[in-house]
Amino acid sequence: MNEVVVHPVRGKNEPQLPACGLLLLIPSEARQATQISGQGGWARHFLFHSNLHLAESPPMFWAGPAVGAPMAVICLEKLIALGARRIIVCGWCGSLQPDLAVGELVLPTWGISEEGTSGHYPVTGKVESSPRLRKGLKDFFADTGKELREGPVWTTDALYRETREKVVRYGSEGILGADMECSALLQVAAFRGVELAAVLMVSDLLWQYPWQPAFQSKAFRRCSQGLVADLLRCVGGLAAV
């Protein structure tokens, strides 16, 4: 009776993916990647309400956008069914730490789950991001002069219920930021036996009162676009190994 009804499978005429690729969560970053891959002659395919682009040399893909844990997991499941085995995720997070500023980069190690998706994927033990992919990301960004802040994140479905009490409590426990997808994606990756790591750019300061979003500023958009370009180069390097 516990058998699932709908299985993620590769359908007729769907592409076979290379092992390594990038999952972009944010719509504006997916638009940036579309411009870059369009100039590079990447092949475009259908993926639910998202994009799927393939490059031949080096063999890699990018997909997205996929906002929120349910949609992100649907996309990830399909990517795995099509052949993905090493996935880098790119998204945003709100900072819970006063020394973690807008535009800085977080490299999640694990996630507190306050989303409703990961509980459907039973995995024994604590789920963490791939140490190998984290090292690859740290090495790549070290060469660009950028630092990645490693640590746990808090993942929630309820964007408008991130209370001051939780921000203070989780911040005091060393949680770096709040996002909407990471814990679920890590859980699915562990369940399916693939490698996954994420890079999250700080888009706002949840610890600040009153809350001030920065993700609409031109400066932040430039940083975000630069991150997309960096990660496409990084994934290309990982794919070539």
N, C-alpha and C positions, 0 to 999 in steps of 0.2 A: 504493500500500500504506500510505501515511501518513495516509490519510483517516480521520477519527474516525468511530466507530460511533454514538455517542449525542450528539445536538446539543441544546443548551438552546433550547427553543422555548416560545412561548405556546400553551398548550393550550386546548381547547374549554372555554368558560365561565370561563376564568381572566381576572382583571381586567387592564385596561390601566393601568399605573402612571403617575403624574405623574413628571416628570424628577427631582425632588429628594426625598431621603428619608434616613432614619437606619437603620443596621444596628447593633443592640445585640448584643454578643457574650455578655454575662454573664447567666445565668438570673435572678438577683435584680433586675437592672436591667430586664429584659424584663417582670417582674412589676410593677415600678413603672410602666412605660410602659402596661401593660394597664389599670391603675387610672386613669391620667390620660386615656387615650383612651376608656375606658368612660364617664367623666364627660362627655367631649366629643362623644359620639355617633359615633365613628369606625366605619366598616364593617370587619368582621373577615373574613379569608379564610384558607384553608389554605396552608401553606408547609412541606412536609416535616414535621419534628418541631418546627417553630417557628411563630411567629405572624406574620401580615401584616395590618396595620391601615391603612386609608386615610381621609384627611380630604379634604373637598371645598373648604373655604375656610380658609386657602389650600390649594391642591392639593398634598398631600405624603403620605408613607407612613413607617411604621417597620416593621422586621422583626427577628426574633430570638426566642430566643437562638441562638447558633451558635458553640460553643466548639471551638477547635482549627482549624488551617488547612484540613483536608479539608471539614469541615462548613461553615465560613465561606465557602469558595469555592463549594460547591454552592449555598448560599443566594444569594451574590452573582451567580453565573451566571444563576440563575433570575430574580432581580430585574432584571438587565440585559435578559434576554429579554422581560420584561414591560414594559420601557420606561424603567427607571431610567438616568439619565445623570449625575447628580451625587449621590454617596453620601458621607455622613458616617458614620464608624465610631466606636463608643464601646466601650471595653474597659478592662482593667486591665493594669498592668505592674509588675514588680519593679524597684526602683531599683538602678542600678550605681554611682551617684555619691553620696558623703557629703553633698553639699549639695542633694540632691533628696529631699525628705521625703515621708512618707506623706500622701496627700490632695492632693499637688501634681499638676499636669496637664502631660502630655507631648504635644507636637504632632510626631509623627514626620515626618521629611523623607525618609528611606529606611530600608531594613532589610537587615541581614545575614541571609541565609536559611540556617537549619539545620532547615528543615522539608522534607517530601518532595513538596509539591504544586507549588510555583512552577516547578520544573524542567520540568514538562510544558507550560509556556506560554512558548515561545521569543520573546524580545523583544531587539532589538538595543540595546545601550547601557545605561547606568545608569537604573534605574527610581526615580522620586521621586513623592511625593504632589503633588496639584494645588496649585500656587502660589496660584491664585485662591481655592480653598476654604480654604487655610490663612490667607490674608489676611482672608477673611470671618469665620473663627473667631476670629482674633486681635482683630479690630475688635469683634466681639460681646462677647468676654470682657473686653476692656479697659473696656467700658462698665459691666461688672458689678464691676470692681475686681479681677479675677482675671488672673493672668499665665499664659501658656502657654509652656512651655520647649521650644524647637524643637531637633531634632537626630535622629540615627539611633537605631534600636533593633535588638536582637538577637531574632530570632524562632526558636523551637525547638519541635519536637514533644515533646521529652523533658523533661517537667516535673521528673521525679525524677532527671535527669542533668545538671542545671545545676551544674557542678563549680566548686569554689572557684577553680581555675586559670583557667577561662574568665571568671568574674565579674571577677577581678582584671585579666586581659588586656584584655577588652573595655572595662572601665571606664577603664583607662589610655589606651585609644585614643579616648576621648570618647563611647563608646556610652552612651546615657542609661539604657536599661532593657531588660528582657527580657519578651517576650510570646509568644503562641502562634499569632498569625494575620496580623500586619501585613504582613510581606514577601510572603506569598502573595497577599493581597488587592491590594496595590499592583501585583504582577506581572499579575494577571488584569485589573485595570483598564486597565493599559497595553496589554495584548494585545487587549482589546475596544474600546479607544478611548473610555473614559469617564473622568470626573473622580472622584477619590476622595481623601479625607483622613481622618485619624483623630485622636481625642482619647483618651488613655489616662491613667487615674488611678493614681497610685502606691499599690499595695496592700500592699507589703512591701519590706523593705530587704535585698536579697541581699548587699550588701557587709558587713552587720553579722554579727558572730560572737558567740554562736550566732544563727542565723536566727530572727527573731521576726515571725510574720505579724500583720498588723493588720486584715485584711479581715473578721474576725469580730466586731470591736468595734462598739458602737452608734455611736460617733462616726464611724467610717469609713462605716457604712451610711447615716448621715444625709448625709454628703458625697456618696456615690455616688447617692443618690436626688435630691439637689439637682442633680447633673450631668445626670441624665436629663431633669429638668424644664428645665434651661437649654438643653440641646441640642435639645429639641423646639421651644422658642421660637426658637432660632437657625435651625434648618432651616425653620421657618415663615417667618422673615424672608427667607432665601435663596430659598425657593420663590415668594415674592411678587414678587421682582425680575424 
